[in-house]
Amino acid sequence: MDYIGEHLLPGQLGHFFIVLSVVASLVATFAYFKVTRTASSVDAGYWKKLARAAFVIEVVSVAAIFSILFYIIYNHLFEYKYAWQHSSRSLEVKYLLSCFWEGQEGSTLLWSIWHCVLGLVLIKTSKTWEAPVMTVVSFAQFCLATMLAGLYVFGWKMGSNPFTLLRDSGVLDSAVGLHINADLTQPLRPDYLSFIKDGNDLNPLLQNYWMVIHPPVLFLGFASTIVPFAFAVAGLWTKRFSDWTKPALPWALFSLAVLGVGIMMGAAWAYESLTFGGYWAWDPVENASLVPWMILAAGIHTLLIYKHSGHSLRSTFLFMILTFIFILYSTFLTKSGVLGEASVHAFTDSGMNVQLVGLLVLFFFPSLILFLIRYKEIPSIKKEENVSSREFWMFIGSLVFFLAAIVISAKTSLPVFNKIFGTKIAAPEDEEFAYNQIQIFVAVIIGVLTAITQYLRYKDTSSSFFWKKIWIPTILSIVVATLILAFGDVDYLKHGPGFLGAIWLAIVASVYAIIANAAYIWLGVKGSLKLSGGSIAHLGFGLVLLGILISSSKKEILSKNTSGIAIDFGKGSKEKTGENLTLVKGFPMKMGKFDVTYVGDSAHPKKQQWYYIIHFKSREDDEEFTLRPNAFVNYKGNEGLMANPDSRHYPGHDVFTYISALPNPEKNKDTASFKSNPVKPGDSIYYSKGYMVLEKLSSRDSLPFEGFKPGDKATVATVRVHAFNSSSYTAETLLIDQGGRQFSVPDTVMSESLILQLNKVDGDTADLGVKESNSILEYVTLKAYKFPYINMLWLGIIITAIGILISMVRRVQLNRLKKA
Amino acid sequence: MKKIHIILLVGIAATIAVLISFLQNTSTYDTVATAKSKPGKFVHLMARWDKSAPLEYDALKNPNYLSFTAVDTLGQSVKVVYHQPKPENFEISERLVLKGKYQDGYFDCQSIQTKCPSKYKDDMEAAKKNVQVSEAVENK
C-alpha cells in the first residue's frame, strides 16, 4: 500500500549505508589483519590499499547515516520512529542535536563517528602501527555497525535500526483511529500520517545546553580510549612490547583530558538541570564512566614510569586494556537495563543485551588471553625500585587509584551480581556515604603523593635534594591549610567526628597538592610552561579535590523549614522540619539571610513550561537578585511537574534553587468548609499557621456598604490574626440584619489563606466561621541551597584538562624529534 | 619479596576488606510483606503508587509531608510517609523504589526513586498513550 505524505528515500538510503558500513568495516578488519600477518611486503601493500579503501568507505557510510538521520530529525519526518520518538516541532533547533543522541541508536552512532575521525588520524600518523591498531579499531567499528543494523540473522534481531518507520515500529498498532474502518485487524489508513501532527518531544530534562555539548565530548572521550587499547594490543600481538608506548602516550593523554571534561560536563548538567541538589551522586551511570577514567590515569602514570625507569610495563599493558574493557562494561551497564532499579539515569532493556555482552566478551577475553600468553615475554626489570625514587611512589599512586576504581566498580555492579546470582542485595542506607567514606582516604593518599612525587627523581633521589626543594611548599601548605581549617568553619558532623577528621586530612592533602605543584612549576622546571603540563594538571586536580570537599561539606540548605517561619506542627507531631519551603505569592519569607518573595510567573510561549520569578533580598547587606527556576507542568498530559533549577553564581558560592511543588490547578478547588467556633470577645481560635483573637463585637447603624439601608443593623466582629511567623492582621467580618433576614459578609486574610465569617450573634457570644482555603492562594514550594566554592571545582577541571593537553602536545613534539 | 609486592598485597587486602565491609552494610530489595516483617530495618521497597487510595500533600500546611499508599506486585499495600514533596515523575512512574524503614504502622520513606523518563520502554508506553490521546481528539 502507498501511504500519503511519507518520505521513504532517506530511510532507504540510510538502510543502504548501514549495510555498507557493516560490510566495509568487516572488510577493513580482515584486510588490516592480513597486513599485520603477511610477511611479504608486496602482499601487505595490496592488503593495505584494500584496508584503507574499506575504512574510507566505512567513514563515508557512517557520515552518511549520521547526516541522513539528522536530516530526518531536522525536517520533522515523523514517519520515522526516531524523529517522532525524540523530537517535536516546538523544539528549538539547538536541541535537535540533543534529540539525535537521546536515543540508543544516535548515541551509538556518535561513538562510531568519533571512531571514524580517530581512525583517519591514525591512518595518517601511526605508520608501522597502522595495520594492527586499525585492525582493532575496524573491528570495534564492525561491532558498532551491527548494533545499528536492525537485521534479522537466523531469526535473531541484530541491532536496532534508527531508520525504522513509525508504522513498522508497533507504536501505531493499537491506535484504532489510524486503521482503516477503525478496525485494528485492518492495515493503517493511507492518510495516517496526517494525524501524526507532532512528535513525542525531547525529554524536558534534556532540554538544556549542556545536553547539546556533553554527549559529543563524552563520546569522544569514550571513543578515544580505544586508541591506547589498540596500541597495547598491537604491542602484544606484534611483540613490539616497548615501541607502542611512544605513540600511545599522547593518545592516552588526549583521552584522559577529553573523557574527564566530558564526565564533568555531565556533572555540570546534573547541577544545572537535575534536582538532586548537586553535581555528583555516585549514580551507577556516573561511576561507570569515572572508573575507566581512573584506570586510564593509572595507566598513564605507569607508562611514564616505564619510559623513565623501565619498570611497570606489564601493569601499563593491563591498565590500558582494562580502560577500554571498562568503557565497554559501562556501555553494558547503562544500555542493558540491568541498572533499572539502582540508577535514575539508565536506559531500560533495549533488547540488545546479547550484543552488549557479546561486545564485552569479544574484546575482554582475546585481549586478556593475549596479555597472559605474552606476560612472560614482556620485559621487566628484576632490580627493585628504590624507595627514594619517583617511580616507586608513582606506582603506589597508580595502584591506589586503580584499586579505588575497582572498589567503585564493584559497588556499582551490585545489580549485575543480583542478576547473575539471583540475590536481592540493594545499596546501603546512605549510598553516597558508602562511597565517600572510602574515597576520601584515596583523596588523602593521592593528594599527598601528587604533592611530593614531582620533587623526587627517577631511579634515586638524594634526601638533601628532596628536602632542599620541598620544604618551602610544605610549610606554605601547612600555613594555608591551617588557615582554612581555622577560619573555614568546616564542621560537617553528619557522619561523626571521625569522618570530619578525614575531611580535614583530605583538605590538607589537597592544599598540599595545589601548592606543591604550583611551586614545582618554578622550583622544578623554572617556569617553563612547555614542561609543566604534569604540574598544571596535578594542581588542577588538587583544586578539584578541594572544591569537592568544601562545596560538599559546607553545602547549606537555605529553605530549611524551621519552626518560626511557617508551620508549627504542634507538640508530639511526627512531622519533622524539612528542607522545602512554601512561598505564597507576594509574601516574603525568611530563608537564611534572605527575604525571599515569589513575585509571579511567566509562561514559555510554545511549551507547557513556566518560569517562576523568585526575588531574593538580603537583610544584612544590599544584595538583591532574582532567580527564575522553571518547571514543566502537567507535561504531555501527565500530571506532575519536572523542574529545572536556577542558580545565582558568585565567585565564592552559588545560590541554587528549584521548584519542588506547585498547587495543582485541576485539583485546586475550594473544598474546605467553614468551621464554626462559638467565641466571646477575648477568646482565641487556633488555625494551622497561628491563632486569632476576637477583639470585640460592635453594633453599627450605618455602613459604607452597598445595599445597606437605613434601619438595617450590622454586627462587626473585629478579629486580630496572629500568624506564627509573627505577622499580624486585622479582619472585620459583618453580620447584617435586614429586617429579620440575616446575611454575613466574610473577610479574607490573603497571606494566611483564611476566610472569616460571622455566622450568628447571641448576646456576647459570636459564632465565628473559619475557613482555611488553598484556592485563594498562589504559591510555590521550593528548595534552595547554598553551594560554597563550587567554582573551584569547575576551575580545577579546566586547569587539569589544560595541563594534560600541554603534556600531550609536548609528547607529540618529542616523538617527532626522535623520528627526525 | 619486593617492597612493591608487599604494597600490592596490602592494597588488594585493603580492597577486599573494604568490599566485605560494604557488603555487610548493604540492604535488600523487599516486598511489603517482607518489609513489614523487619520493622526498623532499612530496606528498598519495590512498589507502585496506589492511585485509588488518597494521597495527602498540602504545601501550604506542610511542604515536607507527603503520604500515600504503596502497593506491591503481590497486591499488599502499606501507608508511606515521605518528608519531601512528591518526586518528579511520581505520577507517571510505573514503579517506585522506596528507600526507608517500616515502623509504627507505616513506611517511613527517606527517598523515592521513580523511573527516569529517558528510559526507552517507559517513554514508548507514554508515547503510545499520547498517540491514542491525539487520535481520540482527532476523531471527535
Interface residues (C-beta under 8 A of the other chain):
Chain A: W84 Q85 E102 G103 Q104 V171 L172 S174 A175 V176 G177 L178 F195 I196 K197 D198 N200 N203 L205 L206 T275 G337 G340 E341 S343 V344 H345 A346 F347 T348 D349 S350 E384 E385 V387 F392 F395 I396 L399 V400 L403 I406 V407 A410 K411 L414 N418 K424 I425 A426 A427 P428 E429 A434 I438 N561 I567 F569 K574 E575 K576 T577 G578 E579 N580 L581 T582 V584 K636 G637 N638 E639 G640 L641 M642 A643 S660 A661 L662 P663 S688 S753 N774 L777 Y779 T781
Chain B: K2 K3 I4 I7 L8 G11 I12 A14 T15 V18 L19 F22 L23 N25 T26 S27 T28 Y29 D30 F42 V43 H44 M46 Y57 D58 A59 L60 K61 N62 P63 N64 Y65 V81 H83 Q84 P85 K86 E88 N89 F90 E91 I92 V97 K99 Q110 Q113 T114 K115 C116 P117 S118 K119 Y120 K121 D122 D123 M124 A126 A127 K128 N130 V131 Q132 V133 S134 E135 A136 E138 N139
